[in-house]
Amino acid sequence: MDTEATRALVRRFLDARAANDAATIDTLLAEDAEWAPPPSMGIGPFKGRETVVKALTGGAVGKIFDVSTIKRDVHKLIVEGDTAVALQRLTATTAKGAAYENDYCWVYTCSDGKIVKLDEYVDSFKAAKLFGMVKG
């Protein structure tokens, strides 16, 4: 895909994520889409469009956060060819009621007008401390 088509596709995806719009997210992902969270987070990877949509819209994150409180502030979107990188801050309330804030980097790989791969990078140690998985 060319840069502008990738930019438009990922922008539509980011808007759909902000609205937790599963139907739109479904139309933007390839049938064999894969979401790869950091292995240290203990969730995923998720493979296949239906599985990824469910995980992104509450199936995985709903176990960690109150989905209704999630806010994503994308402060930079860098796109070249079939790849887009979104730098963002996520704030939310955890399932246990604690405040959460962390910076994320998502790398999207696109092909034939669809997102095929979502690679997520985050300070998983910071998250693990907040969720009580580690001390320190």
PyMOL commands that set and color helices and strands:
alter all, ss='L'
color gray80, all
select helices_A, chain A and resi 3-18+22-28+39-41+49-59+61-63+67-69+124-130
alter helices_A, ss='H'
color red, helices_A
select strands_A, chain A and resi 29-36+46-47+71-80+83-93+99-111+114-122
alter strands_A, ss='S'
color yellow, strands_A
deselect
rebuild
show_as cartoon
